[in-house]
Amino acid sequence: MAQHDFLVELGTEELPPKALKSLSEAFSNGITSGLKEAGIEFGDVKNYASPRRLAVLISALDEKQADRAIEKRGPSVKAPEKAVEGFARSCGVSADQLEKIDTDKGEYYNFRATEEGKATASLLPSLVEQSLNKLPIPKRMRWGASRVEFVRPVHWLVMLLGDEVVECEILGLTAGRKTRGHRFHYNQDIELIAPSEYHSRLENPGMVMADYDARKALIKSQVEEEGRKLNATAQIDEDLLDEVTALNEWPIALTGRFEERFLEVPAEALVSSMKEHQKYFHHLDQNGNLLPNFTTICNIVSKDPQQVIEGNEKVIRPRLSDAAFFFETDKKSTLESRVEKLKSVVFQKDLGTVYDKAARISSLAGKIANKLGEDQSKAERAGLLAKTDLLTDMVFEFTDLQGLMGYHYALNDGEDKDVALAQNEQYMPRFAGDELPQTAPGIAVAIADRLDTLTGLFGINQPPTGSKDPFALRRAALGVLRIIVERNLDLDLRELLSIAADNHNSLAARDGLEDKVLEFMLERFRAWYEDAGINAEVFLSVLALKPSRPLDFDRRVKAVNHFRTLAEADALAAANKRVSNILNKQGVSGVSEVDTSLLAEPAEKALAAEIESQRTKLAPLFAAGQYQESLESLAALRASVDDFFDQVMVVADDEAVKNNRLALLSQLRSLFLGVADISLLG
């Protein structure tokens, strides 16, 4: 079958830079999915995306669908004539054209035919249109008098299959073979003869780098080179790099400078201003200090680049002047003086003001610090000041600096260094994989803040629902778990949740609140362990016991995961399941003592002796949280357990003997439940 390359390009006004990459991938995936569904074979697929275009180049596309064999079973030969004729009409033939086939149920009419595949060119317009309609565009727009809707106004459409134009109209545009060059350097049509010349013709003469990945790599290398010229290290934020890549078609890196006096402002504020507002990259010297330089990516090759640099320097100067002004103004008032003003800011209408929240955080953080054997007064102080930087001009202007500015202002006020660090650490971890708080006050406040929010929202019946989680409670719960586990903190969540709940004046759903929030939080462990490659059954075996200490929970999970690698694991898991079923069926709950005088069979005597030995051996291991060693020890029970079930009838006719054997099994099960419910494994 003949094959041809296929090119589709949609030309637009400048597309949203933060969405360009996802739009490009979705456009390509939509087309290729449609081709697969249509049964059309194709080769390599290449996406292209720039500010003014989305394009897909597909090589070796079959010129038509493969022919398809069709077979339909009809009515029995004994069926009424009208039924047979109706079936024939549905197949597009007459009744005498149907064949008869023998089946195990008798003789039936049957229709066989070969459906000729459609020409690919006839299918492409609908596939492209469907892909465009399915793009992840939150809000589409109209322009002029047109009723067409898209993320931005559209201007041209290229659709080539081989060297032929695919004749169609999409989004009000008639497909052709003319693309367009750079808006400033080559604002002209470029006629394409074949799809394969798309990339090269856009670059020369069009001065457009349509390949997103290549453009991104070029920008990164240019910025790094600018850093080397300064004897510095360029700081390349991945999100900023993506955004800048989506803003430029012919990138040229230029480096400017700002006054050194601005370096008196915290570096984070300067970086935020340069990155968020101007899309500049910053540089650090060999000591990790911010340099008074920035690199911008220009979308043109300027005849006078110095003029462009000076223009950017003029633009950034007032931005940095504002940051310097905010910083100096904010320092005139201490964080402590802002505490009272938090009473005017509502946190949540049913949970009070931010002042109320700060007071609750302070109280809980102090108790957490006390439980950890740390300075309670520092944690309380850090908690009281934790939200005060929200009232500063700097944070009002640069919201992503909350916490960081609190740290700088606390140092300026002469607060204890750990109290100051806690102002920033309270928000850690901000995202998956982010660093955790280091200081004791920072750890205490970070946990207290999240637990206060969790108990408060659950307490007023506003837990997360489905995909809606406006207060980021899932992230808050996972943050607490990470801090406790990764910092090896022996804290009881149920106890802390009870304290946090009691700190609230009144909660509509106070009864059983600790258990609800604890269950929600422990469930966050599921995804954590899945990411670590630990089977869900292992997580569920520990969750069944509902340990309320996250560090203890984690140790149990790791111990059970190790236990699964032992040769005895499967047999003991099956035995535990059998024991559980027997005890449940007999209505046995709790653990009873075994009367050794009622043990008659050698197998039950042997098992009883080993259980007693294990109880003595495991008591100190359980107390020390040495669960892996405990399960390794319990693995030695396999032979005795197997012998018991092979040789002993548990439900004996003698009631006393039966109850004694049930007591023996309840002791066996309780030993394993000291770690997890391994009956859930396998």
N, C-alpha and C positions, 0 to 999 in steps of 0.2 A: 504494500500500500504506500502511496506517495505521502511524503511528509513535508511540512513547511514550518518556518519560524513564524511566531505570532507576536505582534506588538500592539499594546493598547496604552495610550497616554491621555490623561485628562488634564488640560491646562486650566488653571484657576487664578483668582486673586490669592494673595499670600495666605497660606493655610495656618491654622493655629499651631505654633511651634511645639507646644508641649504634647500635642496629639499627633503630630506628623508621623512618627515612627509606628504608632499603633494603627493609624489609618492605612499606612502603606502595607503593613502585614495583613490586616484584615481584607484589604482589597485583593491582594494576591491569593490569600487562602480561600476567599469566596469564589474566585475564578477556577482555581485548581480543584476545589471540591465539586463545583458544577461539572467540570470535565470528567472527573472520576465517576460521578453519578450517571453521566451520559455515556460512559463506557468508551471514552476517547483517550487513546494513549498519547503520552507526551514525554519529552525529555527534561532537560534542566529548566529551572525557573529562576529568574532574576528580578528582584524588586528594584525600582528606582523611585526616589522621593526627594524633592527639593521644595523650597517655599511655594513655587508656583506650579507644581506638577506631581501627579501620582502616575506611575507607569509600571507595567509588568511585561517582561520579555520571556516568552516560552519557546524553547527550541524543540524541533522534531515533533511537531503536532500532526497527528494523523489527519488527512484531509476529509475523512468521513468516519462515522461510527462503523463498527464491525457489524456484519449481518447477524441477525438474531433468530434462532430457531424458536418457533412458537408451537405449543401443543396444548389443546384444551380438551378435556373429557366432557362428553355430552351426555344426553339421556340414554336410557336403556333402549335396545332395539324394540322392546315391547311397549315403549311409551307411546302416547297418542301422537298422531301425525302432526298436529299443530305444535306440540312441544318440540318435535324434531325440527320442523320448519323454523320455529323461533330461534332455536340454537344456531341453525345454519345462517340465518339472517344476521345474528350477532357476530358471526365470524366473517360475514361478507361473502358468503358463497351460497349455492343452492343445496338442497338436501341430498341430491344425488352425487354431490362432490365430496360428501363426508365418507370417511372410511369406517369400517367396523373392526373392533378389536375384542379379543377374548380376555376376560379378567376372572379372578377367583369368585366374583359375584355374578358372572354371566357375561353376555355379549353387549357391548356399548358402542355408541357412535363416538367418533374421535375426529378432531380437526388438527391437521399439521400444515405448517407453512413456514416460510422463511421471510422474515421482515427485513427488508433492505435498510441498511444504516443510512441515516441522514447525513447530508454534507455538513462538515464542521462549520463552514462559513455561515450556514443558515442558523446555527445554534448559538454562535458566539455573541450576537447582540443581546439576546435575552440573558445569557450567563453574565455578561459584563454589567448589564442593568441591574440584575438581581444582586450582584455583589456590591454595587454602589448603594443600593437601597438598604442593605444590611450593615453598612458601615456604622461603627459605634459613635454616632453623632448625637449628643444630648439634645441639641436644639438646632434645627435647620433654618435657613433664612431664604427669603425671596429678594429679588432685586428688580428694579425697573417695573415694567408692566407685566413681567413674566409670572406665570403661575408655577414655574419650576422651583424646586427647593433643593438646596444643598448646603454644606457647611460654609462655603464661600461662593461668590459668583463664578460661573464657569465661562471659558472663552474659546477653547478649541478642543477638538477630539481627534486623535490619531488612532486608526485601527487598520493594521496591515496583516494579511495572511500571505506569507511569501511576498511577492512584489505586487499583490493586488489589494486594493482598498476593500474592506468589508463594508458594503453599503448598508447604512443604517442611520437612525437618528436616536440619540440618547441625551437626556437632559436638555432637549431643545437644540442640540448641536448635531450637525451633519458630519459624519466621519470623513476624514480625508487623510492625506499623507504629509501635511505641513505642521511641524512643531515650531516653537519660537525660541530664540536665543535669550541671552541675558537682558534684563529690563533696561540697563543703561549702556552696556558695552556692545550689544548686538540685538537691538530691538527690532528684529526682522524675522520673517518666516524662513524656515529651513525645510526644504523639501526632501523627504526620505524616499529612497528607491526600495530599500529592503529593511526589515527589522534589525538585522545584524549591524547596520551602520548607525544605529540610534546613539549609542554612547559616544562614539568617536566624532560624529557630526555635531553633537551638542557641545562637545569640548572645543572643537575647532571646525567652523568659525564661531560657534554660538557662545563660547566662554561660560558654559554651564557644566558643573560637575554634578551630574544627576545621580550618581552612585552614592547613596547616603553613607554607607560604611567607609568607602574610600575618602569621602569628604571629612568624615569624623576623624579618621586616622591622620589626615593631612593637618587638620586644625590642631590636634593634639601635638603632633611633631613640631608645628610652627610655634606653639606656645612654649613647649619645652626648650626649643632653640632660643627663644627670647629670654627665657630664664637663664640659660647658659651664658648669654651675652652679659647678663647682670651679675654673673658669678653667684647665682642664686638657684633655688629650686622652685619651679612653677607648681602651684597648687591647682590641680585639675579636678574639680568636682564633677562626678559622672553625670548628674542631672543637668548641671550647667552646660557641660560639653554637648549633651544631647540637644539642649535648647538652642545653643549657638549654632550647632550643625543644621538645625531646622530653620534657622534665620538667614542662612547665606547660601548662595549658589556658586560663588567664586571667592573663597575665603582668603583674606590677606591679614596676617597678624601685624599689629602695630603696638608699640609700647610707649606709654606716657608716664608722667610723673606728677606727684602732688607735693605740697609743702610738708616738710618734716615736722612742723609744729602739730600737725594732725595726729602724729604718732603718740601724742600724750593721751589721746582717747583710747579706750580699750580696743585692741585689735579686732575683736569680734564685731564691734559696731561698725568699724571701717569696712571690714570684709563684707558684712551684710549689706551695707549701702552699695558697695561696688558690684556685688554679685546680683542682688535682687533687682536693683533699679537700672543698672547700666550694663549688666551681663559681662563684667570684666573679670579676668583671672588675676589673682594676686600672687606675690612671690615672697618667699622666706629666705633669709640669709642663712649662713652655715650654722648659726646658733639657734635657728628656729624663730627668729624675730621678723616681724613684718617689715618689708621694705616700702619706701614711699614711691612705689612704681605699680603700674597695672598694665595688662595686655588686653587689647580689644581686638575683635575680629571684624574687619571691614569687608563689605560685599563688593568692593570695586578696587581696581588697580589705579591708584591716584597718581596724577602727574606731579603732585606736590604733597607727599605723605605727611610732611611736617605740619602742614596746615590742618590736615585731618587730626593729627595727634593733638595739636593745640586746641582744636575745637572740642575734643573729648576732655581735655584737661579743664577747659572752661566749664564744661557741663558738670564734672564731678566735684569741682571746688565748692559750689553752694551746698551740695549734698553733704560733703564732709564738714562744712562749716555748721550746718544744722546739727550734725551729730556732736560736734565739739560744744556747741551752745547748750544742747540738751544735757550733756554730761556735766558741764560746769554748773548749770542751773540745778540739776538734781542733787548735786553734792552739797548744796546749801541747806538741805533738809535731811535729817537722819532717817534711817528706815524706822527706827522706833517711833519717831514723830508721826509716821504715816499709819501706825497700827490703828489708832482711833478712827481714822478716815475710812478704814475698811468697812465700817458699819454702814456706810452709804452705798456699798456695792452688794447687790444681791447675788448669792451663789446659785440658789435654786429656791423658788418661791415657798416650797414646803420644808426646806432645810435651812432657811435663814440666810444671813449675810456671809460675805467672805470673812468678816471678823469672827462670826460664830464658828466658821470652819477652821480658822487659824487657831482659835482657842481649843477646839477639839483635837486638832493635830498636835498642838503643844502638849496637851495632857497625855494623849496616847503615846506620843514619841518619848516622853519622859518615862512612862511605864515600860516601854520596850527597851530603852537604854538600861533601865534598872535590872530587867530580867537578863540582859546580856552582860551585866556587871560593869557597865560603862557610866560615865558622868551624866546623871539624870538632868541636872540643871542646864547643861549645854544643849541637850536635845530639846528641852522645853523652850529654851531661848530661840534655838534655830526654828522650831515649829511656829513660834509666835510671829517671827519676822518673815516667815516663808513666802507670804503672798504680798508683802508690802511693795516690792518693786513693780507690781502691776500698776501702781499709781504714779510711776515716774514717767516723765516725758519721753525718755529714751525708749522704754518698752512700749509706750503707747504708739510711737512711730515705727519701731522695729519689734513686732510682737515675738519674733523667733528668738529674741535675746532675753526673754524672761528667765530668771534663774541666773544666767551669766552676769547680768547687770546687778542683780541682788548680791552676788559674790563681790563684785568690785565696790559697790556702795557700802557693803558691810565692812570691808577692809578699810575704806575711807573713814568710816565711823569709829574705827578702833575696836570692832568686835573681835572676839576670839577667832583665830584662823580657822579652826574646825567648824565653828558656827557659820563663818563666811562661806566656806566650801560647801556646807550643807545647803546653802541657798541655791546653788546650781545642781548639786547631786540629788536634790529631792525629785527631779524630773527624770533621773536615770533609772532604768533604761528607757530612752525615748522611742526606740524602735527595735525590731528583732535584731539581735546580735550586737546591740549597742553596749558600751561599757557600763559597769555597775558602780554604785557609790562606794567610796573607799573609807570615809571617816565614819566613826560611830554615830555622831549626830545626823550625818547625811543618810545613813542606812535607816536609822530610826524614823526620820521624817519621811523618807521615801515610802516606807511601809505604812506608816500612820496615815499619810495623805490618801493613799489608795484604799486602805481598809475603811477609812471614813466615808469615802465616796461610795464604795461597794455597799456597805451596810445602810447608808442613807438612801440610796436609790432603790435597793431591794425593799427597804423598810417602808417606802411610800408606794410600793407596787409598780416600780418602773424598771424592771430588769430588761436586759436586751431581748429583742424579739426578732427572730429570723436574721436578716442582714442589717437590721437597724440597731445601732449601738452608739447613740449620740454622745454619751459620756465615756466612750472607749473603755467599758468595764471589762471586756475580754482582755484587752491589752494590759489594763491595770492588774487584773488577777495574775496574768502570766508574769508581769514584772515582779510582783511580790514573791511568787514561787521561785523565780530566777535568783532574786536577791538572797532568799533564805537558803536555797540549796547550794548555790555557787559560792556563797560566803560562809557555808557550814554553820548556820545559826540554829541552835536548838530551841526553836520557838513553836508554841502550840497555837495553831491558827484559831481553833474554836475558842480558846481562852481570849485571844486578842480580839476576835470578832465580837465576843460578848462585851468586852470593855468598850469597843468602838460603838456598839449599838447603844449601850447605856449612856454614852456621852451625848447622844441626841436627846433633845427635850421630850419629843413625842413622835412615835412612829406608828403609823396605822397598822402595819403588819409586823409587830414586834415579836409575837409568839412564834417560836421555832425559827427565828431569823438566822441565828448562827448556823443551823444545819443547812438551810437553803443556800446561804452564801458559800459555806464550806463545800457543799456538793458542786456548786457552780465552779468554784476555784479548782477543786481537784480534777474536774473534768478537763480543765485546760492542759493537764498533764498528758492527755491522750495524744494530741498532735505533737507535743514535745517528744514523746517516746517514739512515735511513728517516724519523725524526722531522724531520730537516732538509730532507726532500723530495728527497734524492739517491737515484737509482735503485740497486737492489741490484746490477745489473751493474757499475756503477762501483766499488762496494765490492769485488766479487769480482775485478775486474781488477787491483786493487792487492793484495788478499789473496793472489793467486796467487804474488806475489813474496815474501810473508812478511817485509816490512820489520820489523825489531825495535825501531825507534825510533818511538814513537807520534806524535811531532811530525812526523817525516818522512812517516809513513803518512798523516797528515791532509793534509799539503801535496800529496801525490800524488793523493789522492782529489779534492781541490778542483781540481787541475789537470786531471784526466781529466773531471771534471764540466763544466769550462769547454770542454774540447776537444770534447765532444759537441755543443756549440752551433755549431761551425764547419761550414762547407759541405762541407769535405773529410772530415769525421769518418766518415761511413757507408762511403764508398768505401775509406778506409784501414783501417777495422776489418775490412771484408770481405777486403781484400788480405792483411792480417795473418793472418786465419783460413786463407786459401788457402796462404800461405807456411808456416804452422805445419803444416798437413796434409801438404804436400809434403815438408818436412824430416822429419817423423815417419815418413812412408811410406818415405823413402829412408834412414832410420836415421841422420840427421845430428844430432849433438849438439855443442854448443860452437860457437865462431866460428873460422873459418879465414881466412887471408889470400887475397886475390884476385890471380891472375896476370893482369896487364893485357895481356900478350902474347897471351892466349887469348880476349880479348874481340873478337868479330868483328862482331856486329850493332850498328848505330848506337844502338838503344834500350838495349842492355845497357851500351854505353860511356857513354851519357848518365847512366844510373842509377848506375853505378859512380862517376862523377865527382861526382855530387850526394851520394852516400853518404859519400865521402871528405871532401867539403866540410863535411857535417853533423857528421862525427866530430870534426873539428877545432873546429867552432863550439860543439858541445854539451858537450865535455869540461869547460870551466869552469862551464857552466850546471848540469850534473849535480852537480859538486863543491859548488856553492853552494846546491843544493836548489831551483833556480829551474825547477821542473817545468812551470809554465804556459808560460813563455817557450820551454822546450824543445819542448813539443808544438806550439806555434804555429809554430815553425821547421820541425818535421817535417811539418807540414801541406803545406808547399811541395813535398813529394815526390810528391804525388798524381799529377800529370801524368806524371812519369817512370815511376812504378810502373804506371800504366794502360798506357802505351806498351809497357813491358817485357812485360807479360802478353799484350798484343795481338799483339806482333811476334816474341817470342822463345819457342822451344821449350826449356823448362828441361831435360827429360830427353832430351838429345841422344844420338845414336848413338855419338858420340865420347866415351869415358869421361872423358877429361881436361876436355873442354869442359863436360860435364854436371857434374862435380865443381866446376869453377870457378864455374858458374852457381849451384850450391847454396851455395857459399861466399859468393857475392854476396847471396843471399837470407838467409843466416844473419846476415850483417852488417846487413842491413836490419832484420831482426827484433830483433837485439840493441840497435839504436838505440831502438826503441820500448820494449823491455823495461827500458831505463834508467829508465822512469817506471812503466809498468804493462803488463799483458798485454791490449792493446786488442782482441785477437782475440775476447775474451769479450764485447765490446760488441755489442748488437743481435742 
